[in-house]
Amino acid sequence: MKTETLEYILFIWITLALIVHITMFYVTAPFGRHTSDKWGLTLNNKVGWFIMELPSLLIMSYFLVFGTYSMDSYVWILFALWIFHYTNRTIIYPLRIKPTDKKMPVSIALSAIIFNIVNAGINGYFLAELAAPNNYNLEWLSSPHFTIGLLIFIAGMLINLKSDTLLIGLRKKGEKNYQIPKGFLFDYISSPNLFGEIIEWTGFAIMAWNLPALSFAIWTFANLVPRALNHHNWYKEKFPDYPKNRKAVFPFLF
């Protein structure tokens, strides 16, 4: 595949992200607290998380091992950060969440699988096969956008992990009732876990400085901002005493 072909695919891919972004303000994805039995066949929540995130982990691992990038390239840093995130999301996170009777629609899992195959395929192929040999050399390691992007990525990852830990700890084993999360960034926004992931992949795009990584950051924003708003509205409807000054996903803004 030539670079020009990939750019054409990415134009379509980013356009689709914008369409999904608008659609998700009107259609709530039926998993997690928004679980619905109206979307057909379902599967266990833990299993759903595992199978829908697995393609990202496997595809990027494949390109890291079998890619034709230069051996003196530092592109492996980008692969390592990606694989670290998806090792947590694919294996560790499903093991950490409390066992419940919640189900995930198979249609949601399948749509996520398709997204992750395309997204990881585009990013992995570009980094392993199309990136110029001098794109990720020592000069890149000392560039401002690498340093800034890495710091933003780490900050987002830590926010995401800390927020997930607080959410998981809200309920003891066997409890099913939701509670109002408090502390950390939950004092300012309803979904700091989603905010952290947006920050994380924005940092990755700055660090990688390529169009495929930018497309992932756009998709992350397009998907998670409407979902965070759905969470925010759900909290306000379920809890009359929900903090009125708390925003949905961006502190003090939205």
C-alpha positions, 0 to 999 in steps of 0.5 A: 500500500502506498502512502497516497492510498493510505491518506485516501483511506484516512480521509474516509476514516476521519469523515466516518469519525465525524459522522459517528460523533454526531450520531452518538449524541442521539444514540446511546451505546447500550453497555455499562450503565446503559445496558439494554436488551433491545440490541439482540444477543449479549455476552458476558461483560468481561468477555466482551471487553477482552474480545473487542480490545484484543485485536489492537493488542495483537495487531500492533504486537505483530507489526512490532515483531515482523515490521520492516522498519529500520533496526536503528529506529526508535519507533518501537517506543510508540509500539511499546506505549500502545501495547502497554495501554492495550495490555491493560485494557484487554487483560488487566481491566476485565480482570479488575472489574467486579463480577456482575450480571451485566451483559454487552450486546454482541453488536457492540463488541463486533463494532468495536472489533472492526474499529480496533482492526482498522485503527490498529491496522492503519497505525501499525502498518504506517509505523512499521512499513511506511514511515520514513527511516529518519522519522523516528531517530535520535533527532525525534527523541530530542524534539519538543513534540516528542517530549510534550506528547510523551508527558501528555500521554503519561498524564492521560494514562495515569488519569485513566488508571486512577479513575478506573480504580476509583470507579471499580472501588465504589462497589463491594463484591456482590453490590449492584447499586451505583453510587456518586463517585467522589474525589480526584477529578470526579469532583470536577467532571463525571467521566475522568476515565474518558477524559484521561483516554482523550488526553492519552491519545492526543499525546500519542498523536503529538508524539507520533506526529503522523496522520494515522495517530491523529485519526485515532485521537479524532476517533477517541474524541468523537466516541468518548465525548458523547459517551461522557455526556450520556454518563453525565445526564444519566447521573443527573437523572438517577441522583437528585443530589448530583453536584450541579457544578460538575461538568461532563468531561472537560473540567470547568468547560463541558 
